[in-house]
Amino acid sequence: MSSLIKNKTLKSSINLILILFLCFFCNFALASEVLSDKEILDIKNEAFALYSTNNKEEALKILERIPQNRRDEDVFVIIGNICDDNGKRGEAIENYNKAAAVSEKAYKAYYNIGCILLKKKSYELAEKNFKMSIKCNKEFPYAHYNLASCYMAQENYSKAKKQLIKAISLKADDKDFYINLAYCYKMLGNQKAAEKIVNSLNQIKSAT
């Protein structure tokens, strides 16, 4: 009787081990989907096209097929953008930080973190990230513009003026740059310079 019980127990143990092994093997097979470089590029292109047409959730589903260790800066940035659009700012920052970790030139990632922090009025941290964005890409005008916004929020109009002038030198057709520069001149007591900028903008408006 005792021997029969032992045999049943042994069989049960073997069956359990086999089931666990099969489960592990199936999960490993699913997790180790091997994608070629071309397949990843096709996934990225399809997802970016969907994102550009505002099909964000579909884009996210497609991008999630790419394993974490195969995701580049652009993938992490787009996922971060989608998270931010959905109000998941913590997840957005996490993905932007991953973008910065895989690329030394992740200026978009630092810029987007800065924008989130600027909205939260965390000006010093936002300023730090906009400076990192500029360090990665000195020719990105909006990082200069939003760094100026941080300075203006802290009433440092002299520093803001310098960043706005730089932004205008990189992108001369954005009216917001000029409006904020005029305001800086006004707050610095240079009314003539402020009026000159405003008048030039009014002339552009009347011409169009």
Backbone torsions as a table, in degrees:
resi	resn	phi	psi	omega
1	MET	NA	-44.8	-179.6
2	SER	-65.1	-37.6	179.3
3	SER	-64.7	-38.1	179.4
4	LEU	-64.0	-42.2	179.3
5	ILE	-63.2	-41.9	179.7
6	LYS	-63.1	-42.0	-179.9
7	ASN	-62.7	-42.5	178.8
8	LYS	-63.2	-41.3	179.8
9	THR	-64.0	-41.9	179.7
10	LEU	-63.0	-43.7	178.8
11	LYS	-63.3	-40.8	179.2
12	SER	-62.7	-40.2	-179.9
13	SER	-66.0	-41.9	179.9
14	ILE	-64.3	-42.6	179.0
15	ASN	-62.2	-40.3	179.8
16	LEU	-64.5	-42.1	178.9
17	ILE	-62.8	-42.3	178.9
18	LEU	-62.8	-41.9	179.3
19	ILE	-63.5	-44.7	180.0
20	LEU	-63.5	-39.9	179.4
21	PHE	-63.4	-43.6	179.8
22	LEU	-64.1	-40.6	178.4
23	CYS	-62.8	-44.0	179.4
24	PHE	-63.0	-43.5	-178.4
25	PHE	-63.6	-43.0	179.6
26	CYS	-64.0	-44.1	179.9
27	ASN	-64.9	-38.7	179.2
28	PHE	-65.5	-40.1	179.7
29	ALA	-64.4	-40.3	179.3
30	LEU	-68.7	-40.3	-175.9
31	ALA	-72.6	-23.4	-174.6
32	SER	-102.6	36.5	175.8
33	GLU	-60.2	121.5	-176.7
34	VAL	-93.2	119.8	178.1
35	LEU	-110.4	135.1	176.6
36	SER	-74.9	165.8	177.7
37	ASP	-60.1	-38.1	179.4
38	LYS	-66.0	-41.1	179.2
39	GLU	-63.7	-40.3	177.9
40	ILE	-65.1	-41.3	177.8
41	LEU	-62.8	-41.1	178.1
42	ASP	-64.1	-40.6	177.9
43	ILE	-62.1	-45.3	179.6
44	LYS	-61.0	-47.2	-178.3
45	ASN	-62.0	-41.9	179.6
46	GLU	-66.1	-43.6	-179.2
47	ALA	-65.4	-41.8	-179.5
48	PHE	-66.2	-35.3	177.0
49	ALA	-66.0	-41.2	178.1
50	LEU	-65.3	-42.2	-179.5
51	TYR	-63.3	-40.1	-178.9
52	SER	-67.2	-21.6	177.9
53	THR	-102.6	16.6	174.2
54	ASN	72.2	16.0	173.4
55	ASN	-90.9	68.1	-169.3
56	LYS	-69.9	-41.3	-177.6
57	GLU	-66.8	-38.9	176.9
58	GLU	-65.1	-40.1	177.9
59	ALA	-61.3	-42.4	-179.8
60	LEU	-63.3	-43.4	179.3
61	LYS	-59.1	-41.4	-178.7
62	ILE	-69.3	-43.6	-178.6
63	LEU	-65.6	-29.5	180.0
64	GLU	-68.0	-12.1	175.0
65	ARG	-71.4	-23.4	-178.6
66	ILE	-79.2	124.0	179.2
67	PRO	-59.4	151.4	-177.9
68	GLN	-54.1	-41.4	-175.8
69	ASN	-76.8	-2.2	177.3
70	ARG	-112.2	2.8	-179.0
71	ARG	-83.8	133.3	178.6
72	ASP	-101.1	-175.6	-177.8
73	GLU	-54.1	-47.3	-176.2
74	ASP	-62.3	-39.3	179.8
75	VAL	-64.4	-47.9	180.0
76	PHE	-62.8	-38.1	-179.5
77	VAL	-66.0	-44.8	179.6
78	ILE	-64.1	-43.0	177.0
79	ILE	-61.1	-42.2	176.8
80	GLY	-61.3	-41.0	178.6
81	ASN	-61.7	-42.6	-179.8
82	ILE	-65.0	-42.1	177.0
83	CYS	-61.0	-43.5	179.6
84	ASP	-63.9	-42.4	178.4
85	ASP	-61.2	-30.5	179.9
86	ASN	-89.7	7.8	177.5
87	GLY	81.2	9.3	-179.5
88	LYS	-96.5	73.5	-172.0
89	ARG	-69.1	-32.8	177.4
90	GLY	-62.6	-45.9	177.9
91	GLU	-66.3	-35.4	178.4
92	ALA	-61.5	-50.2	-179.8
93	ILE	-61.9	-37.6	178.3
94	GLU	-59.7	-43.7	179.8
95	ASN	-71.3	-36.2	176.6
96	TYR	-64.5	-38.5	177.5
97	ASN	-65.0	-35.9	176.6
98	LYS	-66.1	-37.5	176.9
99	ALA	-61.6	-43.7	179.7
100	ALA	-66.1	-29.7	-179.2
101	ALA	-72.4	-28.3	-177.5
102	VAL	-97.0	-6.8	-179.3
103	SER	-145.0	135.7	177.1
104	GLU	-79.8	-9.7	-177.4
105	LYS	-115.1	32.4	-175.2
106	ALA	-81.9	60.6	-175.8
107	TYR	-64.7	-32.5	179.3
108	LYS	-66.6	-37.8	-179.5
109	ALA	-63.4	-49.5	178.9
110	TYR	-63.5	-39.7	179.5
111	TYR	-61.2	-45.0	-178.2
112	ASN	-67.8	-37.1	174.4
113	ILE	-62.2	-43.3	178.2
114	GLY	-58.7	-41.1	179.9
115	CYS	-63.8	-41.0	178.0
116	ILE	-62.5	-45.6	-179.1
117	LEU	-68.0	-34.3	177.3
118	LEU	-63.4	-41.0	177.4
119	LYS	-63.9	-32.5	178.9
120	LYS	-83.7	1.2	-179.0
121	LYS	63.7	26.5	172.9
122	SER	-90.7	74.3	-167.0
123	TYR	-64.6	-40.8	-177.6
124	GLU	-66.1	-42.0	178.5
125	LEU	-69.6	-38.2	176.9
126	ALA	-62.2	-44.8	178.8
127	GLU	-57.0	-43.2	179.7
128	LYS	-59.9	-42.2	-177.9
129	ASN	-73.6	-36.2	176.1
130	PHE	-65.6	-36.0	176.5
131	LYS	-65.7	-38.2	176.6
132	MET	-65.3	-38.5	177.3
133	SER	-61.4	-43.4	178.7
134	ILE	-66.6	-36.9	177.7
135	LYS	-61.7	-37.5	179.0
136	CYS	-76.0	-32.9	-178.4
137	ASN	-151.0	96.6	-177.4
138	LYS	-68.7	-15.5	-175.9
139	GLU	-95.8	11.8	-179.6
140	PHE	-92.1	104.1	-170.9
141	PRO	-64.2	-33.7	-173.8
142	TYR	-72.3	-24.6	174.1
143	ALA	-67.1	-40.7	175.8
144	HIS	-64.5	-41.8	-179.1
145	TYR	-62.6	-46.1	-177.6
146	ASN	-76.7	-26.1	171.0
147	LEU	-64.3	-39.7	174.6
148	ALA	-60.9	-38.2	178.4
149	SER	-61.6	-38.5	176.6
150	CYS	-62.8	-44.9	179.7
151	TYR	-64.6	-40.2	179.7
152	MET	-64.9	-38.7	178.6
153	ALA	-63.5	-26.3	178.8
154	GLN	-99.9	10.0	177.2
155	GLU	61.9	30.2	174.5
156	ASN	-101.1	79.1	-170.4
157	TYR	-74.7	-25.0	178.7
158	SER	-66.2	-47.2	177.4
159	LYS	-67.2	-38.0	179.6
160	ALA	-62.0	-42.0	-179.7
161	LYS	-57.7	-45.0	-178.5
162	LYS	-62.0	-41.2	-179.2
163	GLN	-70.0	-35.2	179.1
164	LEU	-70.3	-38.7	176.3
165	ILE	-62.3	-40.4	177.5
166	LYS	-65.0	-43.1	179.3
167	ALA	-59.7	-42.9	179.4
168	ILE	-65.5	-36.2	178.8
169	SER	-65.4	-25.1	-179.9
170	LEU	-92.8	-28.9	-179.1
171	LYS	-147.5	99.3	-170.1
172	ALA	-87.8	0.6	-173.8
173	ASP	-110.7	13.4	178.9
174	ASP	-99.9	111.2	-174.6
175	LYS	-64.6	-30.1	180.0
176	ASP	-61.3	-33.8	178.2
177	PHE	-60.1	-44.4	-177.4
178	TYR	-69.9	-40.3	-179.5
179	ILE	-60.8	-45.3	179.6
180	ASN	-69.4	-34.2	177.4
181	LEU	-66.1	-40.9	176.8
182	ALA	-60.1	-41.3	179.2
183	TYR	-64.0	-40.5	178.6
184	CYS	-62.1	-45.1	178.3
185	TYR	-59.9	-41.5	178.9
186	LYS	-60.7	-46.4	-178.3
187	MET	-69.7	-22.0	177.1
188	LEU	-88.8	0.2	176.2
189	GLY	88.2	10.0	179.4
190	ASN	-102.1	76.9	-175.6
191	GLN	-63.9	-36.5	-178.3
192	LYS	-63.4	-44.1	179.4
193	ALA	-64.4	-38.7	179.1
194	ALA	-64.1	-45.6	-179.5
195	GLU	-65.3	-37.8	178.9
196	LYS	-60.4	-43.1	179.0
197	ILE	-66.6	-44.6	-179.9
198	VAL	-61.9	-43.4	179.6
199	ASN	-62.9	-39.7	178.5
200	SER	-64.3	-37.2	177.3
201	LEU	-67.7	-39.4	178.4
202	ASN	-63.8	-37.5	177.7
203	GLN	-65.2	-38.2	177.9
204	ILE	-64.7	-42.7	-179.7
205	LYS	-64.3	-43.0	-178.5
206	SER	-68.8	-29.8	178.5
207	ALA	-71.0	-30.8	178.6
208	THR	-89.8	NA	NA
